[in-house]
Amino acid sequence: MISSLLKGATFCALVVYGTLGFAALVDTVSIYSPCMQKNTRCVVITPSNAQQTHLPVLYLLHGLGGDHRTWLKVKPELPAMAEELQMIIVCPNGGVRSWYIDSPIDTAFRYETYMIQELVPYVDSHYRTIANRSGRAIAGLSMGGHGSLFLSIRHQEMFGAACSTSGSVDLLKKTFSWKYKEQILGDTVCCKQNWLNHSVTQMADRFVSAQIALHIDCGTEDDLYIPNKRLHEKWDALGVKHGYIERPGKHDGSYWNKSIDAILQFVDRFFDKK
């Protein structure tokens, strides 16, 4: 360790998880997105007392090629943990390759608008949430790690805490996903500014004045380890307070199954302070 709205929403499936005699409810919700003109699915995990009290919300984002079901596959115990920690966990479908941005070259990809203007208001209007930044956190893996930090700094009024595990924090890092990033950002010859404008590492100094509780981690055998370590070092140099963990691990579900435990503890501490 180192230092109007969405009238087309329907409930598609219900799953109940029991823990110590209590049950967390898992809804799979279908939401119509006006900005993208399509239905999107989202998993919403609510503790058993969610109808009696207002609870904080963690938005948990999946990675490249994943969907709203990813986190339940990575961490089947997630509903029991939501029950124990008394928080609502929302797992949206961020598209196969969106990086949770509004693409400057493809108007079909408006996932930043969807998350901020459609999904969060939907959750706040359909569940008993603490509907302000003190009761709202965001986290994600890989592409979702980028999304959590990107959305938190661009919408500081929405999220009080942001966490990333194995995050794709430097979009200019050459990986197998390069071609997918080009499809939403353009190539780096004609459109390099698009890449710079949407890369978390290029926004590092914006976190100096932001009042966001931050935590990042990455496995030391992960291709994204060096960009994450550099972000950590840059934040240290800038005086940005943040949690940072590096541990043995690759870019895979085995690593995320463990890393989510630390993220949930970090988020729970943030919520408890409010």
C-alpha positions as CSV (number, residue, x, y, z in Angstrom):
1,M,0.0,0.0,0.0
2,I,1.2,3.5,-1.0
3,S,0.2,6.4,0.4
4,S,-40.8,14.4,-18.7
5,L,-37.9,12.4,-17.3
6,L,-37.6,8.9,-18.8
7,K,-41.2,7.9,-19.1
8,G,-40.2,4.7,-20.8
9,A,-38.6,3.2,-17.7
10,T,-39.6,-0.3,-16.9
11,F,-38.5,-3.0,-14.4
12,C,-37.1,-6.0,-16.3
13,A,-36.0,-8.4,-13.6
14,L,-35.8,-8.8,-9.8
15,V,-33.3,-10.8,-7.8
16,V,-33.2,-11.0,-4.0
17,Y,-30.0,-11.6,-2.1
18,G,-30.2,-12.5,1.6
19,T,-27.6,-11.7,4.2
20,L,-28.0,-12.3,7.9
21,G,-31.7,-12.4,7.6
22,F,-31.9,-9.3,5.5
23,A,-32.4,-9.0,1.7
24,A,-31.0,-6.6,-0.8
25,L,-33.1,-6.1,-3.9
26,V,-31.5,-6.1,-7.3
27,D,-33.6,-4.4,-10.0
28,T,-32.6,-4.5,-13.7
29,V,-34.2,-1.3,-15.0
30,S,-34.7,-0.4,-18.7
31,I,-34.5,3.4,-19.2
32,Y,-35.2,5.3,-22.4
33,S,-32.4,7.8,-23.1
34,P,-33.8,10.9,-25.0
35,C,-30.2,12.1,-25.7
36,M,-29.3,8.9,-27.5
37,Q,-32.8,7.9,-28.5
38,K,-32.5,4.3,-27.3
39,N,-33.2,2.2,-24.3
40,T,-30.5,1.5,-21.8
41,R,-30.3,-1.0,-19.0
42,C,-29.1,-0.4,-15.5
43,V,-28.8,-2.6,-12.4
44,V,-29.9,-0.9,-9.1
45,I,-29.1,-2.7,-5.8
46,T,-31.1,-1.4,-2.9
47,P,-30.8,-2.4,0.8
48,S,-33.9,-3.9,2.5
49,N,-34.8,-0.7,4.2
50,A,-34.5,1.5,1.1
51,Q,-38.2,2.3,1.3
52,Q,-38.0,3.7,4.8
53,T,-35.0,6.0,4.7
54,H,-32.9,8.1,2.4
55,L,-29.6,6.3,1.4
56,P,-26.4,7.4,-0.3
57,V,-25.7,6.1,-3.8
58,L,-22.6,4.7,-5.4
59,Y,-22.5,4.7,-9.2
60,L,-20.3,1.7,-10.3
61,L,-19.1,1.8,-13.9
62,H,-18.0,-1.2,-16.0
63,G,-15.0,-1.4,-18.4
64,L,-14.6,-1.9,-22.2
65,G,-16.8,-4.6,-23.6
66,G,-18.8,-4.9,-20.4
67,D,-22.3,-3.9,-19.5
68,H,-24.6,-3.3,-16.5
69,R,-24.2,-6.9,-15.4
70,T,-20.4,-6.8,-15.2
71,W,-19.9,-5.9,-11.6
72,L,-22.3,-8.6,-10.3
73,K,-20.2,-11.1,-12.2
74,V,-17.0,-9.7,-10.8
75,K,-18.3,-9.5,-7.3
76,P,-21.4,-11.7,-6.7
77,E,-21.3,-10.5,-3.0
78,L,-22.1,-7.0,-4.1
79,P,-25.8,-7.1,-3.0
80,A,-24.8,-8.4,0.5
81,M,-22.2,-5.6,0.8
82,A,-24.8,-3.0,-0.2
83,E,-27.0,-4.3,2.6
84,E,-24.2,-4.3,5.1
85,L,-23.0,-0.8,4.2
86,Q,-26.4,0.7,3.7
87,M,-25.9,2.2,0.3
88,I,-27.6,2.0,-3.0
89,I,-25.4,0.7,-5.8
90,V,-26.2,1.6,-9.4
91,C,-24.4,-0.2,-12.3
92,P,-25.3,1.5,-15.6
93,N,-24.7,0.3,-19.1
94,G,-22.1,2.7,-20.4
95,G,-21.9,1.1,-23.8
96,V,-19.2,-1.2,-25.2
97,R,-16.7,1.5,-25.8
98,S,-17.9,4.9,-24.7
99,W,-15.3,5.9,-22.0
100,Y,-18.4,7.7,-20.6
101,I,-17.9,10.8,-22.7
102,D,-19.9,12.7,-25.3
103,S,-18.0,11.8,-28.5
104,P,-16.9,14.9,-30.4
105,I,-17.1,13.0,-33.7
106,D,-20.0,10.6,-33.2
107,T,-23.3,12.0,-32.0
108,A,-24.6,8.5,-31.2
109,F,-22.3,8.4,-28.2
110,R,-23.5,10.8,-25.5
111,Y,-22.8,8.9,-22.4
112,E,-21.7,11.9,-20.3
113,T,-25.0,13.6,-21.0
114,Y,-26.9,10.3,-20.3
115,M,-25.1,9.8,-17.0
116,I,-25.5,13.4,-15.7
117,Q,-28.7,14.6,-17.1
118,E,-30.7,11.4,-17.4
119,L,-29.5,8.5,-15.2
120,V,-28.8,10.4,-12.0
121,P,-32.1,12.4,-12.0
122,Y,-33.9,9.1,-12.8
123,V,-32.3,7.3,-9.8
124,D,-33.0,10.3,-7.5
125,S,-36.7,10.4,-8.6
126,H,-37.4,6.7,-8.3
127,Y,-35.5,5.8,-5.2
128,R,-35.1,7.3,-1.7
129,T,-31.6,8.8,-2.2
130,I,-29.5,11.5,-0.5
131,A,-29.8,13.6,-3.7
132,N,-26.7,15.7,-3.4
133,R,-22.9,15.4,-3.7
134,S,-22.5,14.5,-0.1
135,G,-24.5,11.3,-0.7
136,R,-23.3,10.5,-4.1
137,A,-20.1,8.7,-5.2
138,I,-18.8,7.3,-8.5
139,A,-16.3,4.5,-9.2
140,G,-15.3,2.1,-12.0
141,L,-12.9,-0.3,-13.5
142,S,-10.6,0.3,-16.5
143,M,-12.7,2.3,-19.0
144,G,-15.1,2.9,-16.0
145,G,-12.2,4.1,-13.9
146,H,-11.6,6.8,-16.5
147,G,-15.3,7.5,-16.5
148,S,-15.5,8.0,-12.8
149,L,-12.7,10.5,-12.6
150,F,-13.6,12.2,-15.8
151,L,-17.3,12.7,-14.8
152,S,-16.4,13.7,-11.2
153,I,-14.1,16.6,-12.2
154,R,-16.4,17.8,-14.9
155,H,-19.4,17.7,-12.6
156,Q,-18.1,18.5,-9.2
157,E,-21.6,19.6,-8.1
158,M,-22.8,15.9,-8.6
159,F,-20.2,13.7,-7.0
160,G,-18.4,14.1,-3.6
161,A,-16.1,11.0,-4.1
162,A,-14.6,9.3,-7.1
163,C,-12.6,6.0,-7.3
164,S,-10.8,4.2,-10.0
165,T,-9.5,0.6,-10.2
166,S,-7.1,-0.3,-13.1
167,G,-8.3,3.0,-14.7
168,S,-7.6,4.0,-18.3
169,V,-6.6,7.4,-17.0
170,D,-4.3,8.3,-19.9
171,L,-6.2,7.9,-23.2
172,L,-3.0,8.4,-25.2
173,K,-1.5,5.2,-23.7
174,K,-1.2,2.7,-26.6
175,T,-3.2,-0.4,-25.7
176,F,-5.3,-2.9,-27.6
177,S,-8.2,-0.5,-27.1
178,W,-6.6,2.2,-29.3
179,K,-8.8,1.5,-32.3
180,Y,-12.0,1.8,-30.2
181,K,-10.9,5.2,-28.8
182,E,-10.2,6.4,-32.3
183,Q,-13.9,5.6,-33.2
184,I,-15.1,8.1,-30.6
185,L,-12.3,10.6,-30.6
186,G,-10.8,10.6,-34.1
187,D,-7.2,9.8,-34.9
188,T,-4.4,11.6,-33.1
189,V,-3.2,13.4,-36.2
190,C,-6.2,15.5,-37.0
191,C,-8.0,15.2,-33.7
192,K,-5.3,15.1,-31.0
193,Q,-6.9,17.9,-29.0
194,N,-10.0,15.6,-28.6
195,W,-7.8,13.1,-26.8
196,L,-6.2,15.7,-24.6
197,N,-9.5,17.3,-23.7
198,H,-10.9,13.9,-22.5
199,S,-7.9,12.3,-20.8
200,V,-7.8,12.4,-17.0
201,T,-4.1,12.8,-16.8
202,Q,-4.4,16.0,-18.8
203,M,-6.9,17.2,-16.2
204,A,-4.8,16.4,-13.1
205,D,-4.3,20.0,-12.1
206,R,-8.1,20.6,-12.1
207,F,-8.3,18.3,-9.0
208,V,-6.2,20.8,-6.9
209,S,-9.2,23.0,-6.1
210,A,-11.9,20.3,-6.3
211,Q,-13.4,19.1,-3.1
212,I,-13.6,15.4,-4.2
213,A,-12.5,12.4,-2.1
214,L,-10.3,10.5,-4.4
215,H,-9.0,6.9,-4.5
216,I,-7.1,5.1,-7.3
217,D,-5.4,1.7,-7.5
218,C,-3.9,-0.6,-10.0
219,G,-2.1,-4.0,-10.2
220,T,1.6,-3.9,-10.8
221,E,1.4,-6.4,-13.6
222,D,-1.3,-4.4,-15.4
223,D,-0.5,-2.5,-18.7
224,L,-2.1,0.5,-17.1
225,Y,0.0,0.4,-14.0
226,I,2.5,3.1,-15.2
227,P,-0.2,5.7,-16.2
228,N,-1.9,5.2,-12.8
229,K,1.4,5.5,-10.9
230,R,2.2,8.7,-12.8
231,L,-1.2,10.2,-12.0
232,H,-0.6,9.4,-8.4
233,E,2.8,11.0,-8.5
234,K,1.4,14.1,-10.3
235,W,-1.3,14.5,-7.7
236,D,1.3,14.2,-4.9
237,A,3.4,16.9,-6.6
238,L,0.3,19.1,-6.9
239,G,-0.8,18.5,-3.3
240,V,-4.0,16.7,-4.3
241,K,-5.1,14.6,-1.4
242,H,-6.0,11.0,-2.5
243,G,-5.8,7.4,-1.6
244,Y,-3.5,5.2,-3.7
245,I,-2.9,1.4,-3.7
246,E,-0.7,-0.7,-5.8
247,R,-0.6,-4.4,-5.3
248,P,0.3,-7.5,-7.3
249,G,-2.3,-8.2,-10.0
250,K,-3.3,-8.1,-13.6
251,H,-6.1,-6.4,-15.6
252,D,-8.7,-9.0,-14.8
253,G,-11.7,-10.0,-12.7
254,S,-9.6,-11.6,-10.0
255,Y,-7.9,-8.3,-9.3
256,W,-11.2,-6.3,-9.3
257,N,-12.9,-8.8,-7.1
258,K,-10.4,-7.7,-4.4
259,S,-10.0,-4.1,-5.3
260,I,-13.7,-3.3,-5.0
261,D,-13.5,-4.2,-1.3
262,A,-11.1,-1.2,-0.7
263,I,-13.3,1.0,-2.9
264,L,-16.4,0.3,-0.9
265,Q,-14.6,0.9,2.4
266,F,-13.3,4.2,1.1
267,V,-16.8,5.3,-0.2
268,D,-18.4,4.2,3.1
269,R,-16.0,6.3,5.1
270,F,-16.8,9.3,2.8
271,F,-20.6,8.8,3.4
272,D,-20.1,8.4,7.1
273,K,-18.4,11.8,7.4
274,K,-21.5,13.5,5.9
